[in-house]
Amino acid sequence: MKGVILAGGLGSRLFPLTKVTNKHLLPVYNKPMIYYPIETLVKAGIQDILVVTGGNSSGDFLKLLGNGKQFGLKHINYTYQEGEGGIAHALSLAEHFVNGQKMVVILGDNIIQEDISSQVHHFERQFEGARLLLKKVPDPERFGVATLRGKKIVEIVEKPKKPKSPYAVIGIYLYDAEVFNFIRTLKPSRRGELEITDVNSWYLKRGVLEYDFLKGFWTDAGTFESLHRASNLVARHEGYQAS
């Protein structure tokens, strides 16, 4: 199983902080943001990891992470995304690295509490398709929202004004290698980006999309509010663990 961390983009919602560095190098409590998705993958047993970077500070990832020795890794792979082509575009840059295998894709600003080993094992046993992680949130209109019927996802809507459910599709996606064939057919959205919700909806239409619920806390860290929330959540968790 391969691991792909998407840490490109310009981080415009965090200006002026991101005028001098990549968003994913900003601190979340006591560690750089990019440490958290790497640790999530390593805890799940994934050792072969690609970091997709972007912007003017991409070289700083190499300075910070090196070959990944501090995470118990022998090597970290890197590639570069020009501009802001969207999440699906960033993922497309990982095709050669994935080389036909299954993968866990995580957005670089996703901070979670739970070990996702069980979800990864579920996907390893899944014959084909994709698997999403869902989290019940108080503000689903900020995210892609999954509507459930029984044990199946029946619809995914990106940032709906009137969400049909409280279940956000968080930024951890498990895909088979067919995802790259579909991304090649995608057209840019109104935002000029290749949307990951279109990718997930494609798997849904094919009837090969499964899901798991995420326990523990989760937040993105792409705005000043969510960056502050992420630091507070981690600080409280670290304090509890220390006691």
N, C-alpha and C positions, 0 to 999 in steps of 0.2 A: 504494500500500500504506500502510495506517494503522498507527500504533504505539500500543499501550495499555499503560501501566504501572500495575499494581495496588499501591497503597501505602496502603491503608486499614487497618482493624483497630485493635485496642488494644495489641497487642504484649505481652500479659500474661506471656509466658514470659521477658521481659526486665525485669520489675519488679525494683527500683524505678527503673531508668533511664528507663523509659517512662511514669513518673508525671509527668514534666516535659516530655517531648517525644515526638514520633512516632518509632517504631522506625527508620523509613527516613531519619531525619535524623541518626542516630548515626554516628560516624566508623568507617570501615573503612580502616585504615592512614592515609593522608593526605588522604582525601576523604570527604564525606558519602555514606552508603550509596546514596542515590537517584541520585548521579552515575553509578554503574556501569551500571544498566539504560538510562539515557539515552544514555550513550556507546555501549553495545551496539547500540542502534537506529540511532544516527547513523552508526556505522561501516558498518552494513548498508545505508545509503543512504536511511533513512526520516527524513523531515523533518516529517511531520505527526503530532504526538504528543499524546496525552491522558494526564494523570496523575490517577488516581482516589485521592483522599486521604480521611482520616477522623480522628476524634478531636478533641481540643481544640486541637491544634497545627497544624491544617490551613493556617492563614494563614501559618505559617512557611515553607511550601513556596514561596509567592509571594515572600516576602522573600529566600529563598535563590536561587531559580531565575529569578525575573523572567520575561522573555520568551524566555529560552533563548539569549541572545546569546553567552554564553561557550561554548556548544556548537556555534555556527555556525548556530543556528536563527533564524528570523524571529519565531516565535511558539510558545508552549506553551499548550495547553488544560488546564483543570482542571475536575474535578467532585468532588462530595462524597458519600461513603457513610456513612449513619447506622448506628451499631452494628457488629456483626460478622455479617453475613448470609452470609458465605462467599465464596469466590473467584468462583463463577459469578454470584452476586448482584452483586458488584462489577463484573464484566464487563458485566452487563446495562445498567449505567448508561452504557455507551459506545455504545449503539445509534445514537443520533442523530448522534454524532460520526463513526462509521464510515460511515453513509449508504450501505449496500449494498456496500461494498468489502471486499476481503480485508484481514486484519489480522495483525500479530504482537503477541501478548499476552505480557508478561513480568512475573513477580512482582518487586516492588520490592526484595526481599532476596536476589535471585539474583546471584551474582558469578561471572563466567566469564572465561576467558582467550581463548578462540577468537573470531575474527571470524565471525559467522553469515551473512555475505553469500551464501555458496553455498547454504545451506539456504533462505534467503529466495528465491533465484532458482529453486530446485527447486519451491517452493510457487507461485511466479508462473506456472510452466509446468503446474502441476497443475490439471486442469480444474475440479474441485470438491472439497469435503470439508475435511479437516484434516490437519495434519502435526505430529508430536511430535518432540522432541529427547530422546534417551535417553543415559544415561551409566552405565557399569558402576561399581558402588560396592560397598564392603565391608559396608555395613549397609542393604540394600534394604528391610528391614522398617520403616524410618522413612518410606518414601515410597510413592507409587503405583508399582506394579511391572508392567512389560510382559513377557508371555510371548511368545516368538517361535517361529514355525514357518516355516522357510525364510526368505523375505523379507517375511513378513507378521506383524503383531501379531495374536494369536489371543485374548488375554485381558489385561485390566488390573484389578488388585486393589489397593485402597487399604490400605496399611500391613498387609500379610499377616503373620501370626505365623510362617508357614513359606513364605517366598518361593519361587516356582518358577523364578525367574531372578535374576541379579544386576543387571538393567537397570532403573534408576530413571527414571521420567518426570520430567524436571526442569521447573522452572517457566517454560518458554518454550513457548508454544503458538501454532500458526499455524492460523487458522480462516477459512472463508468466512462470509458474513453470515447463513447459515442457522442459525448457532449461537444467535442471539437468539430465533428461533422455538421452538427446543427448550427454551431456558432458561425460557420462559414456561410450559412444561408441567411443570417440575421441582417436586417436593415436598421440603421440608426433610428432612435426614437426622436420625439420632438426636441429632446435635450441634446440631440446629436451624439448619443451614446448607445452602445449595445447593452441592452438591459438584461440583468440576471433573472428578473421575473419572467421574461419571455422564455428563457432557457428552462426554468422550472415548470412553466406551463406546458412546454413541449413534452416533457417527461410525463406530466399529468395526462395529457391527451392520449399518450401511448399506453397509459395504464400501468406504468412501471415506476410510479412515484410513491415512496413510503415516508414515514415520519416517526420521530421520537420526540417526547417532551423533554425539555431541559430543566433539571432541578437546580436549586441554588440561585445565586444572583447572576444577572447578565446585564451588561450595558454596552452600547457603543461609546466612543469617546471622540466623536467628530465635531462637537460643538463645545463652546465654553461651559455650558450647563452640564452636558454629559461627561466632559473631561473632569469637571469638579466632582460629579457624582461617582465616577469610576474610582477616583482617588479615595473618596470617603468610604466606598464599599470595600475596597482592598484594605484600607487602614483598619476598619472595624474587624474584618476577617482575620487579618494578621494579628491584631490584638487578642482576638479570641483564641487563635491557635497558640499564641505565646503563653497564654494563661493556662 
